[in-house]
Structures are given as structure tokens and as C-alpha cells.
Amino acid sequence: MTQLVNLMEETVFNKIDELWTNTEYCKCESCRMDIATYALNRLPPQYVQSLKGKVLYRFASQQTQSDVDVTVVVEKAIGIVGNAPHRNTDQTE
Ligand SMILES: [Zn+2]
């Protein structure tokens, strides 16, 4: 059965792992999910059918403007969660 996949989720998690390593912030799973939640609520979803997902993911990750947007939002999310870890930051903004 074909399922829907939000490519933005994979993009955001890749970006978190890329940017996070250079910071001193808490790197537990809870903080990772808080960062992802914050970012995904502020970025447009990119749904595809899972069977075609791999090919389309390659296409999506080549869209430079989209990558810039993701970087900006994820950087902000890392800062917000990192400075106030272990809260549900998405509801305290
Ligand atoms: Zn943490």
C-alpha cells in the first residue's frame, strides 16, 4: 500500500543533524523532537507518495531556495530549544 510521506520531515532532520553538531546545546531525543516540531510547523509540507519518494526527495533537496529557508528556520529552532530545553517551546512562543 502506498502511503504519504512528508519529505520536509527528512529534510528538517538532516538539517538539524548538520547544524546541531557545531553547538553546545543539549542533544537528547526530546530536544531533537522539539526542534523538529518547531521547524515543521513553520515550513511548508512536501507530501509525496512513498513509492516515488526517493526520486522526488533528490529533486527537492536540490532546490536551493528551499534549503536556505529550511536552514534559517532550523537554526532559529535550535537556538530557541537550546536556550530553553525540555519545555514544549512550540506553545510558549
Ligand atoms: Zn535535551
PDB file of the backbone (N, CA, C, O) and the ligand in Angstrom, with CONECT records:
HET     ZN  A 101       1
ATOM      1  N   MET A   1       0.834  -1.204   0.000  1.00  0.00           N
ATOM      2  CA  MET A   1       0.000   0.000   0.000  1.00  0.00           C
ATOM      3  C   MET A   1       0.870   1.257   0.000  1.00  0.00           C
ATOM      4  O   MET A   1       1.841   1.356   0.751  1.00  0.00           O
ATOM      5  N   THR A   2       0.516   2.185  -0.830  1.00  0.00           N
ATOM      6  CA  THR A   2       1.265   3.440  -0.891  1.00  0.00           C
ATOM      7  C   THR A   2       0.829   4.371   0.228  1.00  0.00           C
ATOM      8  O   THR A   2      -0.363   4.581   0.453  1.00  0.00           O
ATOM      9  N   GLN A   3       1.793   4.913   0.911  1.00  0.00           N
ATOM     10  CA  GLN A   3       1.488   5.866   1.977  1.00  0.00           C
ATOM     11  C   GLN A   3       2.023   7.239   1.614  1.00  0.00           C
ATOM     12  O   GLN A   3       2.867   7.388   0.730  1.00  0.00           O
ATOM     13  N   LEU A   4       1.512   8.230   2.315  1.00  0.00           N
ATOM     14  CA  LEU A   4       2.014   9.584   2.098  1.00  0.00           C
ATOM     15  C   LEU A   4       3.212   9.854   3.007  1.00  0.00           C
ATOM     16  O   LEU A   4       3.231   9.483   4.181  1.00  0.00           O
ATOM     17  N   VAL A   5       4.188  10.499   2.431  1.00  0.00           N
ATOM     18  CA  VAL A   5       5.409  10.837   3.166  1.00  0.00           C
ATOM     19  C   VAL A   5       5.630  12.335   3.049  1.00  0.00           C
ATOM     20  O   VAL A   5       5.531  12.899   1.960  1.00  0.00           O
ATOM     21  N   ASN A   6       5.926  12.977   4.165  1.00  0.00           N
ATOM     22  CA  ASN A   6       6.264  14.395   4.146  1.00  0.00           C
ATOM     23  C   ASN A   6       7.787  14.541   4.042  1.00  0.00           C
ATOM     24  O   ASN A   6       8.520  14.359   5.014  1.00  0.00           O
ATOM     25  N   LEU A   7       8.232  14.876   2.825  1.00  0.00           N
ATOM     26  CA  LEU A   7       9.676  14.975   2.601  1.00  0.00           C
ATOM     27  C   LEU A   7      10.331  16.030   3.480  1.00  0.00           C
ATOM     28  O   LEU A   7      11.525  15.959   3.774  1.00  0.00           O
ATOM     29  N   MET A   8       9.533  17.010   3.896  1.00  0.00           N
ATOM     30  CA  MET A   8      10.105  18.068   4.722  1.00  0.00           C
ATOM     31  C   MET A   8      10.611  17.516   6.057  1.00  0.00           C
ATOM     32  O   MET A   8      11.560  18.050   6.632  1.00  0.00           O
ATOM     33  N   GLU A   9       9.980  16.451   6.546  1.00  0.00           N
ATOM     34  CA  GLU A   9      10.446  15.853   7.800  1.00  0.00           C
ATOM     35  C   GLU A   9      11.886  15.367   7.667  1.00  0.00           C
ATOM     36  O   GLU A   9      12.727  15.651   8.520  1.00  0.00           O
ATOM     37  N   GLU A  10      12.158  14.643   6.605  1.00  0.00           N
ATOM     38  CA  GLU A  10      13.507  14.121   6.407  1.00  0.00           C
ATOM     39  C   GLU A  10      14.501  15.262   6.189  1.00  0.00           C
ATOM     40  O   GLU A  10      15.625  15.232   6.690  1.00  0.00           O
ATOM     41  N   THR A  11      14.058  16.274   5.426  1.00  0.00           N
ATOM     42  CA  THR A  11      14.917  17.433   5.175  1.00  0.00           C
ATOM     43  C   THR A  11      15.275  18.138   6.471  1.00  0.00           C
ATOM     44  O   THR A  11      16.430  18.499   6.695  1.00  0.00           O
ATOM     45  N   VAL A  12      14.262  18.333   7.335  1.00  0.00           N
ATOM     46  CA  VAL A  12      14.488  19.042   8.603  1.00  0.00           C
ATOM     47  C   VAL A  12      15.410  18.232   9.522  1.00  0.00           C
ATOM     48  O   VAL A  12      16.321  18.791  10.132  1.00  0.00           O
ATOM     49  N   PHE A  13      15.176  16.928   9.622  1.00  0.00           N
ATOM     50  CA  PHE A  13      16.037  16.111  10.494  1.00  0.00           C
ATOM     51  C   PHE A  13      17.480  16.100   9.985  1.00  0.00           C
ATOM     52  O   PHE A  13      18.419  16.161  10.779  1.00  0.00           O
ATOM     53  N   ASN A  14      17.655  16.024   8.676  1.00  0.00           N
ATOM     54  CA  ASN A  14      19.010  16.091   8.123  1.00  0.00           C
ATOM     55  C   ASN A  14      19.672  17.418   8.477  1.00  0.00           C
ATOM     56  O   ASN A  14      20.853  17.468   8.823  1.00  0.00           O
ATOM     57  N   LYS A  15      18.890  18.491   8.384  1.00  0.00           N
ATOM     58  CA  LYS A  15      19.428  19.827   8.648  1.00  0.00           C
ATOM     59  C   LYS A  15      19.749  19.988  10.134  1.00  0.00           C
ATOM     60  O   LYS A  15      20.763  20.592  10.484  1.00  0.00           O
ATOM     61  N   ILE A  16      18.905  19.459  10.999  1.00  0.00           N
ATOM     62  CA  ILE A  16      19.187  19.517  12.442  1.00  0.00           C
ATOM     63  C   ILE A  16      20.519  18.832  12.729  1.00  0.00           C
ATOM     64  O   ILE A  16      21.375  19.398  13.409  1.00  0.00           O
ATOM     65  N   ASP A  17      20.694  17.634  12.222  1.00  0.00           N
ATOM     66  CA  ASP A  17      21.927  16.885  12.488  1.00  0.00           C
ATOM     67  C   ASP A  17      23.150  17.625  11.947  1.00  0.00           C
ATOM     68  O   ASP A  17      24.233  17.577  12.532  1.00  0.00           O
ATOM     69  N   GLU A  18      22.954  18.310  10.819  1.00  0.00           N
ATOM     70  CA  GLU A  18      24.058  19.045  10.196  1.00  0.00           C
ATOM     71  C   GLU A  18      24.458  20.270  11.027  1.00  0.00           C
ATOM     72  O   GLU A  18      25.645  20.530  11.225  1.00  0.00           O
ATOM     73  N   LEU A  19      23.468  21.013  11.507  1.00  0.00           N
ATOM     74  CA  LEU A  19      23.747  22.279  12.201  1.00  0.00           C
ATOM     75  C   LEU A  19      24.003  22.081  13.692  1.00  0.00           C
ATOM     76  O   LEU A  19      24.697  22.879  14.322  1.00  0.00           O
ATOM     77  N   TRP A  20      23.445  21.024  14.246  1.00  0.00           N
ATOM     78  CA  TRP A  20      23.461  20.794  15.691  1.00  0.00           C
ATOM     79  C   TRP A  20      24.873  20.485  16.195  1.00  0.00           C
ATOM     80  O   TRP A  20      25.240  20.864  17.308  1.00  0.00           O
ATOM     81  N   THR A  21      25.655  19.797  15.371  1.00  0.00           N
ATOM     82  CA  THR A  21      26.956  19.310  15.828  1.00  0.00           C
ATOM     83  C   THR A  21      27.888  20.452  16.212  1.00  0.00           C
ATOM     84  O   THR A  21      28.832  20.248  16.976  1.00  0.00           O
ATOM     85  N   ASN A  22      27.635  21.653  15.690  1.00  0.00           N
ATOM     86  CA  ASN A  22      28.513  22.791  15.976  1.00  0.00           C
ATOM     87  C   ASN A  22      28.082  23.559  17.221  1.00  0.00           C
ATOM     88  O   ASN A  22      28.698  24.571  17.554  1.00  0.00           O
ATOM     89  N   THR A  23      27.045  23.108  17.912  1.00  0.00           N
ATOM     90  CA  THR A  23      26.542  23.836  19.076  1.00  0.00           C
ATOM     91  C   THR A  23      26.854  23.084  20.368  1.00  0.00           C
ATOM     92  O   THR A  23      27.219  21.909  20.358  1.00  0.00           O
ATOM     93  N   GLU A  24      26.699  23.805  21.482  1.00  0.00           N
ATOM     94  CA  GLU A  24      26.940  23.223  22.802  1.00  0.00           C
ATOM     95  C   GLU A  24      25.628  22.805  23.465  1.00  0.00           C
ATOM     96  O   GLU A  24      25.621  22.401  24.628  1.00  0.00           O
ATOM     97  N   TYR A  25      24.519  22.901  22.728  1.00  0.00           N
ATOM     98  CA  TYR A  25      23.211  22.661  23.326  1.00  0.00           C
ATOM     99  C   TYR A  25      22.992  21.190  23.664  1.00  0.00           C
ATOM    100  O   TYR A  25      23.647  20.303  23.118  1.00  0.00           O
ATOM    101  N   CYS A  26      22.065  20.960  24.565  1.00  0.00           N
ATOM    102  CA  CYS A  26      21.616  19.600  24.904  1.00  0.00           C
ATOM    103  C   CYS A  26      21.200  18.871  23.626  1.00  0.00           C
ATOM    104  O   CYS A  26      20.483  19.427  22.794  1.00  0.00           O
ATOM    105  N   LYS A  27      21.648  17.639  23.477  1.00  0.00           N
ATOM    106  CA  LYS A  27      21.360  16.900  22.238  1.00  0.00           C
ATOM    107  C   LYS A  27      20.568  15.623  22.494  1.00  0.00           C
ATOM    108  O   LYS A  27      20.772  14.613  21.820  1.00  0.00           O
ATOM    109  N   CYS A  28      19.666  15.672  23.466  1.00  0.00           N
ATOM    110  CA  CYS A  28      18.841  14.489  23.732  1.00  0.00           C
ATOM    111  C   CYS A  28      17.709  14.386  22.702  1.00  0.00           C
ATOM    112  O   CYS A  28      17.445  15.326  21.954  1.00  0.00           O
ATOM    113  N   GLU A  29      17.052  13.231  22.682  1.00  0.00           N
ATOM    114  CA  GLU A  29      15.982  12.988  21.713  1.00  0.00           C
ATOM    115  C   GLU A  29      14.816  13.954  21.904  1.00  0.00           C
ATOM    116  O   GLU A  29      14.168  14.357  20.939  1.00  0.00           O
ATOM    117  N   SER A  30      14.557  14.323  23.165  1.00  0.00           N
ATOM    118  CA  SER A  30      13.459  15.249  23.449  1.00  0.00           C
ATOM    119  C   SER A  30      13.713  16.606  22.798  1.00  0.00           C
ATOM    120  O   SER A  30      12.810  17.189  22.197  1.00  0.00           O
ATOM    121  N   CYS A  31      14.939  17.105  22.918  1.00  0.00           N
ATOM    122  CA  CYS A  31      15.275  18.394  22.310  1.00  0.00           C
ATOM    123  C   CYS A  31      15.231  18.290  20.786  1.00  0.00           C
ATOM    124  O   CYS A  31      14.790  19.218  20.107  1.00  0.00           O
ATOM    125  N   ARG A  32      15.693  17.152  20.253  1.00  0.00           N
ATOM    126  CA  ARG A  32      15.671  16.958  18.805  1.00  0.00           C
ATOM    127  C   ARG A  32      14.239  17.028  18.269  1.00  0.00           C
ATOM    128  O   ARG A  32      13.974  17.631  17.229  1.00  0.00           O
ATOM    129  N   MET A  33      13.328  16.396  19.006  1.00  0.00           N
ATOM    130  CA  MET A  33      11.937  16.417  18.560  1.00  0.00           C
ATOM    131  C   MET A  33      11.316  17.801  18.730  1.00  0.00           C
ATOM    132  O   MET A  33      10.491  18.213  17.915  1.00  0.00           O
ATOM    133  N   ASP A  34      11.708  18.529  19.791  1.00  0.00           N
ATOM    134  CA  ASP A  34      11.210  19.896  19.972  1.00  0.00           C
ATOM    135  C   ASP A  34      11.653  20.789  18.814  1.00  0.00           C
ATOM    136  O   ASP A  34      10.872  21.591  18.300  1.00  0.00           O
ATOM    137  N   ILE A  35      12.910  20.641  18.414  1.00  0.00           N
ATOM    138  CA  ILE A  35      13.436  21.432  17.296  1.00  0.00           C
ATOM    139  C   ILE A  35      12.683  21.086  16.013  1.00  0.00           C
ATOM    140  O   ILE A  35      12.290  21.969  15.250  1.00  0.00           O
ATOM    141  N   ALA A  36      12.492  19.799  15.791  1.00  0.00           N
ATOM    142  CA  ALA A  36      11.797  19.364  14.570  1.00  0.00           C
ATOM    143  C   ALA A  36      10.359  19.869  14.560  1.00  0.00           C
ATOM    144  O   ALA A  36       9.859  20.301  13.521  1.00  0.00           O
ATOM    145  N   THR A  37       9.695  19.816  15.707  1.00  0.00           N
ATOM    146  CA  THR A  37       8.306  20.283  15.792  1.00  0.00           C
ATOM    147  C   THR A  37       8.212  21.764  15.470  1.00  0.00           C
ATOM    148  O   THR A  37       7.363  22.198  14.692  1.00  0.00           O
ATOM    149  N   TYR A  38       9.109  22.531  16.088  1.00  0.00           N
ATOM    150  CA  TYR A  38       9.118  23.976  15.846  1.00  0.00           C
ATOM    151  C   TYR A  38       9.318  24.264  14.357  1.00  0.00           C
ATOM    152  O   TYR A  38       8.588  25.058  13.763  1.00  0.00           O
ATOM    153  N   ALA A  39      10.314  23.608  13.767  1.00  0.00           N
ATOM    154  CA  ALA A  39      10.650  23.887  12.369  1.00  0.00           C
ATOM    155  C   ALA A  39       9.535  23.431  11.424  1.00  0.00           C
ATOM    156  O   ALA A  39       9.175  24.148  10.490  1.00  0.00           O
ATOM    157  N   LEU A  40       8.991  22.235  11.672  1.00  0.00           N
ATOM    158  CA  LEU A  40       7.998  21.680  10.743  1.00  0.00           C
ATOM    159  C   LEU A  40       6.686  22.456  10.793  1.00  0.00           C
ATOM    160  O   LEU A  40       5.939  22.471   9.814  1.00  0.00           O
ATOM    161  N   ASN A  41       6.402  23.094  11.914  1.00  0.00           N
ATOM    162  CA  ASN A  41       5.199  23.925  11.996  1.00  0.00           C
ATOM    163  C   ASN A  41       5.352  25.234  11.240  1.00  0.00           C
ATOM    164  O   ASN A  41       4.368  25.943  11.025  1.00  0.00           O
ATOM    165  N   ARG A  42       6.576  25.564  10.833  1.00  0.00           N
ATOM    166  CA  ARG A  42       6.821  26.831  10.156  1.00  0.00           C
ATOM    167  C   ARG A  42       7.296  26.669   8.721  1.00  0.00           C
ATOM    168  O   ARG A  42       7.582  27.657   8.045  1.00  0.00           O
ATOM    169  N   LEU A  43       7.381  25.431   8.256  1.00  0.00           N
ATOM    170  CA  LEU A  43       7.810  25.166   6.889  1.00  0.00           C
ATOM    171  C   LEU A  43       6.692  24.459   6.137  1.00  0.00           C
ATOM    172  O   LEU A  43       5.925  23.699   6.729  1.00  0.00           O
ATOM    173  N   PRO A  44       6.597  24.709   4.830  1.00  0.00           N
ATOM    174  CA  PRO A  44       5.535  24.042   4.059  1.00  0.00           C
ATOM    175  C   PRO A  44       5.809  22.543   3.940  1.00  0.00           C
ATOM    176  O   PRO A  44       6.946  22.148   3.681  1.00  0.00           O
ATOM    177  N   PRO A  45       4.796  21.709   4.122  1.00  0.00           N
ATOM    178  CA  PRO A  45       4.995  20.266   3.937  1.00  0.00           C
ATOM    179  C   PRO A  45       5.236  19.954   2.468  1.00  0.00           C
ATOM    180  O   PRO A  45       4.830  20.709   1.585  1.00  0.00           O
ATOM    181  N   GLN A  46       5.900  18.838   2.221  1.00  0.00           N
ATOM    182  CA  GLN A  46       6.135  18.385   0.844  1.00  0.00           C
ATOM    183  C   GLN A  46       5.730  16.928   0.760  1.00  0.00           C
ATOM    184  O   GLN A  46       6.568  16.029   0.831  1.00  0.00           O
ATOM    185  N   TYR A  47       4.435  16.706   0.609  1.00  0.00           N
ATOM    186  CA  TYR A  47       3.942  15.332   0.598  1.00  0.00           C
ATOM    187  C   TYR A  47       4.147  14.669  -0.765  1.00  0.00           C
ATOM    188  O   TYR A  47       3.904  15.268  -1.812  1.00  0.00           O
ATOM    189  N   VAL A  48       4.594  13.433  -0.719  1.00  0.00           N
ATOM    190  CA  VAL A  48       4.678  12.606  -1.913  1.00  0.00           C
ATOM    191  C   VAL A  48       4.168  11.219  -1.549  1.00  0.00           C
ATOM    192  O   VAL A  48       4.035  10.882  -0.372  1.00  0.00           O
ATOM    193  N   GLN A  49       3.885  10.422  -2.569  1.00  0.00           N
ATOM    194  CA  GLN A  49       3.570   9.029  -2.330  1.00  0.00           C
ATOM    195  C   GLN A  49       4.872   8.282  -2.102  1.00  0.00           C
ATOM    196  O   GLN A  49       5.857   8.492  -2.810  1.00  0.00           O
ATOM    197  N   SER A  50       4.864   7.413  -1.112  1.00  0.00           N
ATOM    198  CA  SER A  50       6.119   6.822  -0.663  1.00  0.00           C
ATOM    199  C   SER A  50       6.848   6.074  -1.770  1.00  0.00           C
ATOM    200  O   SER A  50       8.078   6.016  -1.760  1.00  0.00           O
ATOM    201  N   LEU A  51       6.118   5.498  -2.728  1.00  0.00           N
ATOM    202  CA  LEU A  51       6.764   4.728  -3.786  1.00  0.00           C
ATOM    203  C   LEU A  51       7.631   5.603  -4.674  1.00  0.00           C
ATOM    204  O   LEU A  51       8.625   5.146  -5.237  1.00  0.00           O
ATOM    205  N   LYS A  52       7.239   6.883  -4.794  1.00  0.00           N
ATOM    206  CA  LYS A  52       8.001   7.798  -5.652  1.00  0.00           C
ATOM    207  C   LYS A  52       8.915   8.683  -4.820  1.00  0.00           C
ATOM    208  O   LYS A  52       9.636   9.521  -5.361  1.00  0.00           O
ATOM    209  N   GLY A  53       8.885   8.501  -3.529  1.00  0.00           N
ATOM    210  CA  GLY A  53       9.532   9.444  -2.630  1.00  0.00           C
ATOM    211  C   GLY A  53      11.006   9.612  -2.851  1.00  0.00           C
ATOM    212  O   GLY A  53      11.521  10.729  -2.795  1.00  0.00           O
ATOM    213  N   LYS A  54      11.697   8.518  -3.103  1.00  0.00           N
ATOM    214  CA  LYS A  54      13.147   8.604  -3.195  1.00  0.00           C
ATOM    215  C   LYS A  54      13.600   9.500  -4.329  1.00  0.00           C
ATOM    216  O   LYS A  54      14.485  10.339  -4.162  1.00  0.00           O
ATOM    217  N   VAL A  55      12.985   9.314  -5.482  1.00  0.00           N
ATOM    218  CA  VAL A  55      13.345  10.113  -6.646  1.00  0.00           C
ATOM    219  C   VAL A  55      13.026  11.577  -6.398  1.00  0.00           C
ATOM    220  O   VAL A  55      13.825  12.460  -6.708  1.00  0.00           O
ATOM    221  N   LEU A  56      11.857  11.824  -5.838  1.00  0.00           N
ATOM    222  CA  LEU A  56      11.431  13.197  -5.629  1.00  0.00           C
ATOM    223  C   LEU A  56      12.243  13.867  -4.529  1.00  0.00           C
ATOM    224  O   LEU A  56      12.449  15.080  -4.555  1.00  0.00           O
ATOM    225  N   TYR A  57      12.705  13.076  -3.563  1.00  0.00           N
ATOM    226  CA  TYR A  57      13.498  13.671  -2.496  1.00  0.00           C
ATOM    227  C   TYR A  57      14.773  14.275  -3.071  1.00  0.00           C
ATOM    228  O   TYR A  57      15.185  15.371  -2.691  1.00  0.00           O
ATOM    229  N   ARG A  58      15.386  13.545  -3.990  1.00  0.00           N
ATOM    230  CA  ARG A  58      16.595  14.055  -4.621  1.00  0.00           C
ATOM    231  C   ARG A  58      16.299  15.381  -5.318  1.00  0.00           C
ATOM    232  O   ARG A  58      17.083  16.327  -5.248  1.00  0.00           O
ATOM    233  N   PHE A  59      15.160  15.426  -5.986  1.00  0.00           N
ATOM    234  CA  PHE A  59      14.755  16.656  -6.668  1.00  0.00           C
ATOM    235  C   PHE A  59      14.559  17.780  -5.653  1.00  0.00           C
ATOM    236  O   PHE A  59      15.056  18.890  -5.842  1.00  0.00           O
ATOM    237  N   ALA A  60      13.835  17.485  -4.581  1.00  0.00           N
ATOM    238  CA  ALA A  60      13.507  18.522  -3.605  1.00  0.00           C
ATOM    239  C   ALA A  60      14.761  19.069  -2.931  1.00  0.00           C
ATOM    240  O   ALA A  60      14.859  20.270  -2.679  1.00  0.00           O
ATOM    241  N   SER A  61      15.719  18.188  -2.639  1.00  0.00           N
ATOM    242  CA  SER A  61      16.897  18.634  -1.914  1.00  0.00           C
ATOM    243  C   SER A  61      17.815  19.477  -2.787  1.00  0.00           C
ATOM    244  O   SER A  61      18.769  20.082  -2.298  1.00  0.00           O
ATOM    245  N   GLN A  62      17.520  19.512  -4.080  1.00  0.00           N
ATOM    246  CA  GLN A  62      18.332  20.350  -4.976  1.00  0.00           C
ATOM    247  C   GLN A  62      17.771  21.755  -5.115  1.00  0.00           C
ATOM    248  O   GLN A  62      18.375  22.608  -5.765  1.00  0.00           O
ATOM    249  N   GLN A  63      16.634  21.993  -4.516  1.00  0.00           N
ATOM    250  CA  GLN A  63      16.039  23.316  -4.611  1.00  0.00           C
ATOM    251  C   GLN A  63      16.690  24.229  -3.587  1.00  0.00           C
ATOM    252  O   GLN A  63      16.382  24.176  -2.396  1.00  0.00           O
ATOM    253  N   THR A  64      17.593  25.066  -4.073  1.00  0.00           N
ATOM    254  CA  THR A  64      18.458  25.838  -3.176  1.00  0.00           C
ATOM    255  C   THR A  64      17.662  26.786  -2.294  1.00  0.00           C
ATOM    256  O   THR A  64      17.934  26.889  -1.098  1.00  0.00           O
ATOM    257  N   GLN A  65      16.689  27.476  -2.862  1.00  0.00           N
ATOM    258  CA  GLN A  65      15.939  28.450  -2.075  1.00  0.00           C
ATOM    259  C   GLN A  65      15.236  27.751  -0.915  1.00  0.00           C
ATOM    260  O   GLN A  65      15.221  28.247   0.211  1.00  0.00           O
ATOM    261  N   SER A  66      14.663  26.606  -1.208  1.00  0.00           N
ATOM    262  CA  SER A  66      14.008  25.836  -0.164  1.00  0.00           C
ATOM    263  C   SER A  66      15.001  25.452   0.925  1.00  0.00           C
ATOM    264  O   SER A  66      14.666  25.487   2.109  1.00  0.00           O
ATOM    265  N   ASP A  67      16.225  25.085   0.535  1.00  0.00           N
ATOM    266  CA  ASP A  67      17.242  24.695   1.512  1.00  0.00           C
ATOM    267  C   ASP A  67      17.627  25.881   2.386  1.00  0.00           C
ATOM    268  O   ASP A  67      17.862  25.720   3.584  1.00  0.00           O
ATOM    269  N   VAL A  68      17.694  27.067   1.797  1.00  0.00           N
ATOM    270  CA  VAL A  68      18.004  28.272   2.573  1.00  0.00           C
ATOM    271  C   VAL A  68      16.910  28.512   3.614  1.00  0.00           C
ATOM    272  O   VAL A  68      17.203  28.799   4.774  1.00  0.00           O
ATOM    273  N   ASP A  69      15.660  28.396   3.196  1.00  0.00           N
ATOM    274  CA  ASP A  69      14.544  28.590   4.120  1.00  0.00           C
ATOM    275  C   ASP A  69      14.617  27.596   5.272  1.00  0.00           C
ATOM    276  O   ASP A  69      14.427  27.968   6.430  1.00  0.00           O
ATOM    277  N   VAL A  70      14.890  26.338   4.958  1.00  0.00           N
ATOM    278  CA  VAL A  70      14.968  25.304   5.983  1.00  0.00           C
ATOM    279  C   VAL A  70      16.104  25.619   6.959  1.00  0.00           C
ATOM    280  O   VAL A  70      15.948  25.471   8.171  1.00  0.00           O
ATOM    281  N   THR A  71      17.237  26.048   6.427  1.00  0.00           N
ATOM    282  CA  THR A  71      18.382  26.367   7.280  1.00  0.00           C
ATOM    283  C   THR A  71      18.043  27.479   8.263  1.00  0.00           C
ATOM    284  O   THR A  71      18.366  27.385   9.447  1.00  0.00           O
ATOM    285  N   VAL A  72      17.392  28.535   7.772  1.00  0.00           N
ATOM    286  CA  VAL A  72      17.037  29.671   8.628  1.00  0.00           C
ATOM    287  C   VAL A  72      16.106  29.229   9.756  1.00  0.00           C
ATOM    288  O   VAL A  72      16.321  29.578  10.917  1.00  0.00           O
ATOM    289  N   VAL A  73      15.074  28.462   9.412  1.00  0.00           N
ATOM    290  CA  VAL A  73      14.090  28.050  10.413  1.00  0.00           C
ATOM    291  C   VAL A  73      14.709  27.076  11.414  1.00  0.00           C
ATOM    292  O   VAL A  73      14.461  27.179  12.615  1.00  0.00           O
ATOM    293  N   VAL A  74      15.509  26.136  10.923  1.00  0.00           N
ATOM    294  CA  VAL A  74      16.118  25.143  11.819  1.00  0.00           C
ATOM    295  C   VAL A  74      17.142  25.809  12.742  1.00  0.00           C
ATOM    296  O   VAL A  74      17.236  25.459  13.918  1.00  0.00           O
ATOM    297  N   GLU A  75      17.899  26.754  12.218  1.00  0.00           N
ATOM    298  CA  GLU A  75      18.853  27.481  13.072  1.00  0.00           C
ATOM    299  C   GLU A  75      18.124  28.210  14.199  1.00  0.00           C
ATOM    300  O   GLU A  75      18.577  28.206  15.344  1.00  0.00           O
ATOM    301  N   LYS A  76      17.004  28.828  13.871  1.00  0.00           N
ATOM    302  CA  LYS A  76      16.223  29.537  14.881  1.00  0.00           C
ATOM    303  C   LYS A  76      15.678  28.543  15.915  1.00  0.00           C
ATOM    304  O   LYS A  76      15.713  28.794  17.120  1.00  0.00           O
ATOM    305  N   ALA A  77      15.179  27.423  15.419  1.00  0.00           N
ATOM    306  CA  ALA A  77      14.610  26.404  16.311  1.00  0.00           C
ATOM    307  C   ALA A  77      15.676  25.862  17.255  1.00  0.00           C
ATOM    308  O   ALA A  77      15.405  25.661  18.439  1.00  0.00           O
ATOM    309  N   ILE A  78      16.883  25.622  16.751  1.00  0.00           N
ATOM    310  CA  ILE A  78      17.963  25.102  17.588  1.00  0.00           C
ATOM    311  C   ILE A  78      18.289  26.098  18.700  1.00  0.00           C
ATOM    312  O   ILE A  78      18.520  25.704  19.843  1.00  0.00           O
ATOM    313  N   GLY A  79      18.307  27.379  18.366  1.00  0.00           N
ATOM    314  CA  GLY A  79      18.601  28.408  19.359  1.00  0.00           C
ATOM    315  C   GLY A  79      17.531  28.492  20.428  1.00  0.00           C
ATOM    316  O   GLY A  79      17.839  28.578  21.616  1.00  0.00           O
ATOM    317  N   ILE A  80      16.275  28.468  20.010  1.00  0.00           N
ATOM    318  CA  ILE A  80      15.158  28.600  20.954  1.00  0.00           C
ATOM    319  C   ILE A  80      15.098  27.394  21.888  1.00  0.00           C
ATOM    320  O   ILE A  80      14.996  27.549  23.105  1.00  0.00           O
ATOM    321  N   VAL A  81      15.162  26.204  21.319  1.00  0.00           N
ATOM    322  CA  VAL A  81      15.100  24.992  22.139  1.00  0.00           C
ATOM    323  C   VAL A  81      16.363  24.863  22.990  1.00  0.00           C
ATOM    324  O   VAL A  81      16.291  24.461  24.151  1.00  0.00           O
ATOM    325  N   GLY A  82      17.519  25.204  22.414  1.00  0.00           N
ATOM    326  CA  GLY A  82      18.784  25.083  23.134  1.00  0.00           C
ATOM    327  C   GLY A  82      18.867  25.999  24.337  1.00  0.00           C
ATOM    328  O   GLY A  82      19.477  25.649  25.347  1.00  0.00           O
ATOM    329  N   ASN A  83      18.254  27.173  24.234  1.00  0.00           N
ATOM    330  CA  ASN A  83      18.282  28.123  25.344  1.00  0.00           C
ATOM    331  C   ASN A  83      17.176  27.879  26.355  1.00  0.00           C
ATOM    332  O   ASN A  83      17.206  28.448  27.446  1.00  0.00           O
ATOM    333  N   ALA A  84      16.215  27.056  26.021  1.00  0.00           N
ATOM    334  CA  ALA A  84      15.135  26.715  26.949  1.00  0.00           C
ATOM    335  C   ALA A  84      14.768  25.248  26.752  1.00  0.00           C
ATOM    336  O   ALA A  84      13.658  24.937  26.320  1.00  0.00           O
ATOM    337  N   PRO A  85      15.702  24.339  27.070  1.00  0.00           N
ATOM    338  CA  PRO A  85      15.453  22.927  26.781  1.00  0.00           C
ATOM    339  C   PRO A  85      14.392  22.312  27.683  1.00  0.00           C
ATOM    340  O   PRO A  85      14.129  22.799  28.783  1.00  0.00           O
ATOM    341  N   HIS A  86      13.793  21.240  27.197  1.00  0.00           N
ATOM    342  CA  HIS A  86      12.862  20.412  27.973  1.00  0.00           C
ATOM    343  C   HIS A  86      11.597  21.155  28.359  1.00  0.00           C
ATOM    344  O   HIS A  86      11.045  20.941  29.438  1.00  0.00           O
ATOM    345  N   ARG A  87      11.147  22.017  27.485  1.00  0.00           N
ATOM    346  CA  ARG A  87       9.816  22.597  27.565  1.00  0.00           C
ATOM    347  C   ARG A  87       9.154  22.345  26.234  1.00  0.00           C
ATOM    348  O   ARG A  87       9.817  22.019  25.249  1.00  0.00           O
ATOM    349  N   ASN A  88       7.851  22.495  26.206  1.00  0.00           N
ATOM    350  CA  ASN A  88       7.187  22.439  24.916  1.00  0.00           C
ATOM    351  C   ASN A  88       7.236  23.836  24.311  1.00  0.00           C
ATOM    352  O   ASN A  88       6.292  24.616  24.438  1.00  0.00           O
ATOM    353  N   THR A  89       8.360  24.141  23.645  1.00  0.00           N
ATOM    354  CA  THR A  89       8.605  25.504  23.193  1.00  0.00           C
ATOM    355  C   THR A  89       7.572  25.965  22.183  1.00  0.00           C
ATOM    356  O   THR A  89       7.352  27.167  22.031  1.00  0.00           O
ATOM    357  N   ASP A  90       6.947  25.048  21.502  1.00  0.00           N
ATOM    358  CA  ASP A  90       6.031  25.479  20.453  1.00  0.00           C
ATOM    359  C   ASP A  90       4.773  26.132  21.019  1.00  0.00           C
ATOM    360  O   ASP A  90       4.051  26.822  20.299  1.00  0.00           O
ATOM    361  N   GLN A  91       4.514  25.914  22.300  1.00  0.00           N
ATOM    362  CA  GLN A  91       3.311  26.525  22.873  1.00  0.00           C
ATOM    363  C   GLN A  91       3.627  27.711  23.776  1.00  0.00           C
ATOM    364  O   GLN A  91       2.719  28.330  24.330  1.00  0.00           O
ATOM    365  N   THR A  92       4.894  28.026  23.927  1.00  0.00           N
ATOM    366  CA  THR A  92       5.252  29.140  24.816  1.00  0.00           C
ATOM    367  C   THR A  92       5.687  30.367  24.048  1.00  0.00           C
ATOM    368  O   THR A  92       6.046  31.380  24.649  1.00  0.00           O
ATOM    369  N   GLU A  93       5.660  30.293  22.736  1.00  0.00           N
ATOM    370  CA  GLU A  93       6.129  31.425  21.936  1.00  0.00           C
ATOM    371  C   GLU A  93       5.177  32.603  22.061  1.00  0.00           C
ATOM    372  O   GLU A  93       5.407  33.650  21.457  1.00  0.00           O
TER     373      GLU A  93
HETATM  374 ZN    ZN A 101      17.533  17.850  25.961  1.00  0.00          ZN2+
END
